[in-house]
């Protein structure tokens, strides 16, 4: 803790100083060694259960903002109160998180602070930067924009191995990862060691984008702080909209060989229905359902990034033979649903 209260004023820790916690009102002890940053320590555990010991990383980040914005008491309608690391003049709360935090506490803070941005220390564990870089390198990533940098991951299996994403991916607030001076690299040779990083999942794809630390600090210190969402998320949404439009155009004008193979597969199923009594033992063959499943398979393949040649090949090698070999209609439906779900895995 940087500030204590003495005679209704906020004071910093100095040798021999006394003060009270601005949240719980208990006595604080000034810790002023030569190695650890000067700070206040509780004699007994603070009533604010979100309170935690402050690291040098933590203090350095807070010092990017005016002192009067730091360690601000926040209250809700019930009277519950907590100390926000930083609260800007525009009402944004910025929490700098170094230590491990439970999902329950994170969700509580997401709910308590209306406008919240997390900056998470990606250097706490040595493996975090390696895992994040692997997701950029092995996650079938494609750079779709360089200004601002946006990379699209077509597979999520690598991200599932990124502990930071496991811990923070479900936060309803904006989460930015700080990897210090470590370089983040992508497959197309993009690299940076002065950015904050955002993971943004969207349906079958995941997007990773960045904002320079200097730009973030300058923006949050200014009257332009509301632009942070616009700067980070709007470019992604623009690219999403463009991709959806392009994908829909491809879906609307499927290549002739793909349509032919869809028609041929439906023909196989229809013929089996007419020729083999066992094929409709569990369920009645439905040409509309078959057509929808096949088109869903093609649409999912397009959204994953398959070329027309890839899709035509997969229909020929995987889908059509199954139509000939399955035991019954119910098995074929189940198989197609599984194919659709696992595209790209």
N, C-alpha and C positions, 0 to 999 in steps of 0.2 A: 504494500500500500504506500502510495507516495504522500498523501495528505492526511493529516490529523486535524482535529478541531481544538483550538485553545482560545478562550475568550471570544467565542463566536467567529473566529477567523480560521482560515485554512493555513496550516503551516507545514513545512517539509521537515524531514528528520535531520536533526543535528545532535551532536554529542550532549547528553544530559538533558535533552528536551523532554517535555511531557505533553501528552495530548490524549484526546478521546477519539474513538472510532466514530466517523460521521453516520454510520448505519446503526450499530447496536449500542453506541454510547459507552462501551467498556474502555478501560484504560489501555493505552498503547505504549510500547517500549520502543525507543529510537535505536535502530541498529545501524551503526556507522563504522563498519570495518573498512579495511583498505582494499579488499578483494571484491566483496559483494557490494552492489549498488546500495546507497543509503536508502533505508526504508523503515516503515513502522511495522511492528509485530504485535499481535494480540497477546496479552498475558493469559487469557483463556480463549477458548474457541469462539469465533464470531457467530452471532445469531444468524447472520446472512450466510446460509449454507452454500451459496454460490461463490463465496469468497475463496480465493486461493493464493498461494505464494506467488510473488511476482518475479519473473526472470529478467535478465538484461534485454533479451529479445522483446519482451513485453514492454518494458520501460522505453526502449528505443522507438518502438512504434507509437506509443502514446505521446512521446515528445515531438512527433511530427505535427501535433495539433496544439492549439493554445492551451495554457494551463487551466483557464476557466472552463474549458470543455472536458477536462479530465476528471474521472471519478465523480460522476454526477449521480446523486440519489434519484431513483425513479420509483414512483408509487402507482399502484393500480387502485381501482375503486374500492377494493376490500381493505386497503391499507397496507397490503404487502409491499415491501420495499427492497430494492437491491441497488448495488452500486454499478453503474454502467462504466465501462472503461473510458469511452469517449461518447459524448453526445454533441452533435454539430448544431450550429445555429439554425439549420433547416429541419432539425428534429430527427436526424438519423442517429441511431445508436450503432457504434462499431465495437465489437467484442474481439479482442485479440486472444486466441486460444492456443496455449502451448501444451498444457498437460492433457492427459486423457480425460474424456468426459463421457458420461453415460448418455445413451440415446434419450432416456427419460428427462434428464436435466437439459439436454440440448433442446428437446421439444418444448420444455417449459419456458426456456428463454425465448424461443421463437414466438411463443404465444404471448409472453409477458411484454416484450418489446415490440411495438407495432411495426416500426421501420428499422429492421436490423440487418447489418452486414457482418458476417464472420470473416476474419482474417486468421487462417489456421497455419501454425508453424509446421512446414513440411520438412524441417531439418531435425525434429525431435528423435525420429528413428532413422537410422542410416539406410534402411531398405526402402523408404518412401519415395525418394527421388528415382531410385533404380526401377521400382515398380511402375512409377508414372511414365518414365521414359520408355519402358518396355511396352506400355499400352499405346504410346505414340508410334513406336517402331513396328511392333508385331501385331497390332490391332487392325491390320489392313486399313491403315489410315490414308486419307487423301486430303491434301491441302486444297481447300476450295476458295480461300481468300488469304491474301498476304497483308492487306491493309484494310481492316484489322486482321490479324492472323486468326483463321478458323480452320480447324482440322476436323474431318468427319471420320469417325470410326465405324466400319461396317460390321465388325464383330465385337461382341461385348465380353467374350470369355476372358480377355486379358484384363479388362476393367474389373471383372469380378475378383481378380487377384490383387487389385490395388486396395490396400487396407484403408487408405484415406477415403476412397470412394465408398467402401463398405460402411464406414463410420459416418460419412457426411452426405451421401448421395440422396437421402430422403428428407433433408432439411428443407423447410418451406421458405427459409430465408436465403439470401444470396451468400454463397460460400466461395471465398478466394483462397487458394493455396499459395503460401510463400515458401519458396525453396532456397531462400538466401541467395548466395552467389553460385549455387550449383547450376550447371547448364541444363536446360530442357531442350531436347533434340527431337526432330521429326524425321520421317523417312526421306523427305525431299531436301535435306540439309538445312532446314530452318533450325536456328538455335538462338537461345536467349538466356541471360542470367540476371535480367533486371525487370522481370514481369511477375504479375500475379496471375494465377491460372484458375479458370472456371470450367467445370465439367457440367454439360447441359444435356441430359438424356431427352430423346424425342422418338417415341415409338420404337421402330426397329434399329434406329441409328443413335449414335451419341456424338455430340459435338464438343470439342475442346477449344476454348478461345482464351485470349490473354489481354491484359491491360498493363501498361508500364506502371511500376510503382510510383514514379514521379507524377504521372498523369492522374492516378487515383488520388494521391495525396493532395495535389493541386485542386482537383475537382471537389473533393470533400471539404477542403478548407475554404472554398468559394461559394458564391450563391448558386453555382451550377451543380451542386451536389445531386439534385434530382436527375441529372443526366446520366448517372452511373448505370442505371438500368437500360436507358436508351443506347448508351455507348456499347454495352456488353451484349445485351439481348436482342436489340433491334437488328443488327447485322445478321445474327443467326436466323432470326425470324424471316428476314428478307431472303436469305439463301434457302430456307425451308420452303417458302412460298414458291420460289423459282423452281426448286426441284420437284415439288408436288405438281406444278403446272407442266413441267417437262415429262414427268412420269405419266400424267394423265393423257397427254398427247400420244405417248407411246401405247398406252393401254387402248385408247380409242382407235388407233390405227395399227393394230397388231400385224406383224409381218405375215404374209400369206402362208409360208411353211408352218408357222406356229398354229395358225387357225386350222390348217389342214390336219395337223397332228391332234389337236383338240377334238376335231370332228371324227377322226379315225378312232380315237380312244373311246368316244361315246358310242361309235358304231360297234366296237368290240363288246362293250358292256351290253348293248341292246341285243346283239346276236346271241350272247351267252344267256341272256334272260329268256330268249325265245327257244333256245336249243337245249338248255340245261335246267331241269326243274329245281335242282338243289341250289341254284344261284339265287333264288328268291325265297329260300326257306325262312330266313331270319327277318327279312325286310323286303318291301316291294321296291323294285328298281324304279328310280325317279329321274327322268332325263334332265329335268330342270335343276335338281340337286347336283347331279353329275356335272352339268355344264358350269354351275356356279363354283363348285370345288376346283375344277380345272382352271377356270379363269382366276380364282383366288390364288392358285398356285403360281400362275404366270405373273399376276400383279405383285405378289410378294417377291418373286424373283427380280422383277424390274426395280422394285424399291430397294432391294438389297444391292443392286448394281450390276446384275447379270446382263450380258449382251444378248441380242436376239439369237446369235449362234449358240451361246451357252444354254439358253432356255430351250431352243429346239433340240439340242443334244440331250438335255436332261429328260425332256418328254420322251424322246426316242429310247434312251437307255434305261430309265427308271420307271416312268409312269406307264407307258404302253405295255411293257412286259407284265407288270403287276395286274393290269386289267385282264390279262389272259390267264394268269396263274392263281389268283386268289380263290378261296373256297366259296365265298358268297359276297353278296352286295354289301352287307354290314362290314365285313372285313375290309373291303375296298374303301368304303367311306372313312373308316378309322385310319387306314393307311394314308390316305390323302390328307386328312387333318393333321397327322403327325408330320408328313412331308412339309406341309405349309408352315407348321410351327417351328421346324428345325432348319429351315433354309438358312444357309450361311454358317451353320455350326460345323 
